[in-house]
Amino acid sequence: MFSLILVGLLINKIGFFHQQTSDDLTSILLYVVSPCLIINAFEEPYSPKRIQQFLLTLFGIILFYLVDVDIFIARIVFGKIKDTALSRVVQYGSVYSNAGFMGVPLASSLFGSQGVFFAAASLAAFNVFNWTHGVKLFQPKQNQLDHKAALQKVVLNPNIIAIVCGLLLFSLSIKIPFVINQAVKYVGSVNTPLSMIVIGNSLAGIKFSRKMLNSKILLALVMKNLFFPVIAIMILEFLKISGIAFYTTVVMAACPVAGIVVLFTLQARGNPRQAITLMSISTILSLATTPLVFAISKI
């Protein structure tokens, strides 16, 4: 994965990657490639045990959010920061992982289609809470999405649609016609290399300096990359989730800060520097912290 990121960095340095290219590829990955990968992962013979593990995993992730384990802690730690822009960036960044863009490729590389199958549970929960609690952090009360608009954002997300379709295919043992199935498989197969190349390209444009860091961002990095993933491990073990379902969910939780924090900041007409700093450093640190969290989960 690190080698693929270096490929993206190299492409950027020799001038083949432009901003519009990066934006277009990001949209293609999130809204076309990732849904194809998810649907392909659900094309397996129906297994009561696997669907039970999936639902239990989904429950564990939702529990992780609903009891406000991480959201509640993040609000206590960062909610009283006087700088509103910084407060919302670190609250969001410390809670939400790059589940779709980095988590799904990691799950696919490590555990194949079974990994993507269980990663879909984390992706579903992320989209639900991202478009409710997450977006709420960045919007003034008078401009906040109403419940209907928030529900539309969740329901119409291509990855959620893919998860629902995949569950139907899996539960009813429906087989997609061969030609269509091959097309879906081929499109989904580019997810891991293309995702890592795009991430490498985005990191190549960051110029780091000491001025970019402050104590709040450093604390958010520790919480996102280490502290909250360990809490996720504890919840999963409490629910007795094991095997690929357990390890896939741990990897998803250990992923770096979600890149959408930059988009939300721009939409709120804020300076994206702090969001870019948090996301970029978290991504670089994840090269070390994700294996570390994975090792902790095996203790």
C-alpha atoms as one frame of an Amber mdcrd trajectory, in Angstrom:
protein
   0.000   0.000   0.000   2.849   2.336   0.855   4.477   1.577  -2.505   1.254
   2.510  -4.304   1.129   5.793  -2.379   4.705   6.478  -3.540   3.573   5.900
  -7.137   0.947   8.622  -6.684   3.533  10.942  -5.169   5.916  10.317  -8.080
   3.195  10.945 -10.676   2.473  14.269  -8.989   6.140  15.283  -8.971   6.602
  14.653 -12.697   3.511  16.723 -13.460   1.031  14.094 -14.683  -1.513  14.727
 -11.930  -3.546  17.946 -11.969  -6.139  19.099  -9.450  -9.069  18.484 -11.806
  -7.773  14.969 -12.496  -7.562  14.266  -8.765 -11.087  15.602  -8.163 -12.530
  13.549 -11.017 -10.784  10.341  -9.943 -11.945  10.860  -6.348 -15.560  11.123
  -7.508 -15.192   8.051  -9.727 -13.671   6.055  -6.859 -16.314   7.011  -4.303
 -19.403   6.868  -6.500 -18.603   4.234  -9.147 -15.654   1.983  -8.243 -16.423
   1.521  -4.534 -20.107   0.552  -5.102 -18.985  -2.017  -7.704 -16.484  -3.476
  -5.237 -19.198  -3.723  -2.566 -21.725  -5.416  -4.858 -19.091  -7.903  -5.998
 -18.275  -8.747  -2.348 -21.909  -9.710  -1.694 -21.997 -12.153  -4.608 -21.459
 -15.148  -2.378 -23.661 -18.136  -1.509 -26.059 -17.273   1.296 -24.752 -18.123
   4.764 -26.855 -17.551   7.914 -23.671 -17.349   9.993 -22.154 -14.639   7.793
 -25.300 -12.504   7.756 -25.492 -12.889  11.542 -21.876 -11.699  11.847 -22.610
  -8.794   9.513 -25.617  -7.625  11.520 -23.761  -8.034  14.809 -20.848  -6.033
  13.423 -23.215  -3.324  12.201 -24.823  -3.219  15.642 -21.420  -2.845  17.279
 -20.458   0.065  15.025 -23.797   1.790  15.509 -23.463   1.259  19.254 -20.021
   2.836  19.019 -21.656   5.989  17.626 -25.045   5.963  19.384 -23.692   5.806
  22.910 -21.512   8.736  21.841 -18.387   6.950  23.027 -16.162   8.905  20.670
 -18.499  11.796  19.765 -19.159  12.471  23.450 -15.468  12.414  24.373 -14.577
  14.590  21.385 -17.216  17.130  22.423 -15.869  17.278  25.979 -12.235  17.573
  24.879 -12.669  20.001  21.984 -16.122  21.551  22.404 -14.956  24.503  24.504
 -12.230  25.681  22.123 -12.821  29.385  21.462 -11.739  29.103  17.829 -14.966
  27.730  16.318 -13.318  26.675  13.058 -10.614  24.684  14.861 -13.151  23.208
  17.297 -15.332  21.687  14.593 -12.346  20.412  12.576 -10.796  18.532  15.511
 -14.176  17.241  16.749 -14.998  15.847  13.327 -11.460  14.700  12.544 -11.024
  12.789  15.784 -14.240  10.803  15.197 -14.629  10.023  11.491 -12.327   7.665
   9.586 -11.528   7.613   5.892 -13.732   4.539   5.703 -14.610   4.525   2.015
 -11.499   5.916   0.401  -8.862   4.078   2.438 -10.712   1.561   4.619 -12.398
  -0.425   1.858  -9.178  -0.785  -0.216  -7.326  -1.948   2.905 -10.056  -4.456
   3.746 -10.024  -5.711   0.159  -6.232  -6.094   0.098  -6.039  -7.843   3.472
  -9.115 -10.063   3.448 -10.468 -10.093  -0.108 -14.198 -10.082  -0.799 -15.009
 -11.216   2.751 -13.214  -8.146   4.085 -15.227  -5.858   1.815 -18.404  -7.681
   2.904 -17.864  -6.723   6.550 -16.320  -3.347   5.695 -19.704  -2.459   4.215
 -21.126  -2.382   7.770 -18.611   0.281   8.812 -19.228   2.196   5.595 -22.988
   2.203   6.152 -22.658   3.505   9.721 -20.138   6.134   8.611 -22.499   7.531
   5.975 -25.442   7.679   8.365 -23.565   9.556  11.083 -21.425  11.609   8.726
 -24.477  13.156   7.061 -26.246  13.784  10.360 -23.864  14.511  13.243 -20.849
  15.224  11.008 -22.464  17.791   8.744 -24.208  19.371  11.726 -20.840  20.317
  13.251 -20.044  22.590  10.309 -23.375  24.315   9.863 -24.918  27.234  11.783
 -28.154  26.272  13.477 -30.245  28.299  11.036 -28.676  26.535   8.032 -28.628
  22.973   9.312 -30.092  20.241   7.134 -33.597  19.220   8.146 -34.242  15.575
   8.885 -35.671  14.925   5.423 -32.640  16.406   3.638 -30.243  14.502   5.898
 -32.131  11.255   5.215 -31.920  11.871   1.465 -28.149  12.347   1.722 -27.868
   8.951   3.423 -30.363   6.984   1.321 -29.158   8.310  -2.046 -25.466   7.719
  -1.337 -24.253   5.242  -4.020 -22.387   3.167  -1.431 -25.517   2.775   0.718
 -27.493   1.795  -2.389 -24.774  -0.745  -3.239 -24.902  -2.202   0.299 -28.699
  -2.577   0.171 -28.540  -4.155  -3.307 -25.707  -6.404  -2.181 -27.620  -7.613
   0.862 -30.609  -8.435  -1.345 -28.390 -10.353  -3.784 -26.749 -12.219  -0.902
 -29.950 -12.970   1.042 -31.949 -14.103  -2.009 -28.982 -15.867  -3.679 -29.522
 -13.855  -6.861 -26.831 -14.167  -9.520 -25.966 -11.181 -11.717 -25.730 -12.040
 -15.446 -22.168 -13.046 -16.381 -21.314 -10.078 -18.627 -22.581  -7.513 -16.110
 -20.906  -9.374 -13.260 -17.544  -9.305 -15.057 -17.895  -5.574 -15.736 -18.669
  -4.927 -12.045 -15.698  -7.090 -10.999 -13.259  -5.331 -13.340 -14.372  -1.859
 -12.240 -14.138  -2.818  -8.569 -10.674  -4.319  -9.019  -9.063  -0.892  -9.619
 -10.216   0.386  -6.226  -7.093  -0.359  -4.180  -4.349   0.836  -6.563  -6.252
   3.882  -7.763  -7.220   4.940  -4.222  -3.638   4.747  -2.982  -2.312   6.616
  -6.034  -4.810   9.435  -5.485  -3.857   9.590  -1.781  -0.177   9.766  -2.745
  -0.936  12.597  -5.121  -2.778  14.567  -2.432   0.096  14.132   0.045   2.638
  15.326  -2.523   1.128  18.795  -2.521   1.435  19.324   1.232   4.288  21.458
   2.536   4.775  20.786   6.225   5.978  23.285   8.818   5.849  23.630  12.595
   3.278  26.400  12.226   0.780  23.850  10.929   0.654  22.034  14.262  -0.809
  23.032  17.610  -1.670  21.120  20.766  -5.319  20.593  19.755  -4.442  19.088
  16.382  -1.811  16.863  17.983  -4.363  15.641  20.536  -6.906  14.995  17.775
  -4.290  12.931  15.919  -3.648  10.765  18.981  -7.369  10.283  19.579  -8.206
   9.418  15.953  -5.227   7.239  15.121  -4.879   5.387  18.428  -7.329   6.097
  21.243 -10.703   5.661  19.494  -9.628   2.557  17.515  -8.687   0.910  20.827
 -12.158   1.754  22.181 -13.614   0.125  19.036 -11.589  -3.015  19.795 -13.039
  -3.123  23.323 -16.622  -2.822  22.041 -16.098  -5.523  19.395 -14.583  -7.886
  21.970 -17.459  -7.172  24.356 -19.912  -8.231  21.623 -17.752 -11.312  20.942
 -17.239 -10.418  17.283 -14.337 -12.426  15.893 -12.513 -13.496  12.755 -12.514
 -11.422   9.587 -15.498  -9.370  10.815 -13.473  -8.290  13.853 -10.218  -7.515
  12.078 -11.888  -5.730   9.164 -13.781  -3.437  11.535 -10.591  -2.740  13.497
  -8.807  -1.741  10.284 -11.710   0.528   9.290 -11.643   2.218  12.705  -7.865
   2.665  12.532  -7.986   4.511   9.211  -6.910   8.178   9.209  -9.112  11.275
   9.317 -11.839  11.352   6.659 -10.890  13.598   3.756 -14.409  15.036   3.635
 -13.432  17.238   6.603 -11.775  19.540   4.037 -14.935  19.709   1.914 -17.124
  20.464   4.944 -14.715  23.209   6.011 -14.828  24.820   2.545 -18.622  24.627
   2.479 -18.683  26.419   5.840 -16.512  29.143   4.212 -13.645  28.356   6.573
  -9.897  28.266   6.006  -9.093  24.652   5.058  -5.469  24.818   6.284  -6.179
  23.178   9.645  -8.398  20.504   8.081  -5.771  19.701   5.441  -3.065  19.552
   8.127  -5.075  17.164  10.296  -6.061  14.909   7.409  -2.583  14.809   5.835
  -0.603  14.117   8.996  -3.160  11.549  10.135  -2.797   9.758   6.782   1.006
   9.692   7.032   0.914   8.531  10.668  -1.563   5.789   9.760   1.231   3.994
   7.890   2.571   3.201  11.365  -0.490   3.471  13.637  -2.812   1.195  11.610
  -0.432  -1.805  11.915   0.070  -0.879  15.583  -3.686  -0.894  16.282  -3.981
  -4.156  14.355  -1.242  -5.641  16.560  -3.022  -4.405  19.718  -6.212  -6.140
  18.573  -4.354  -9.452  18.518  -3.153  -9.210  22.139
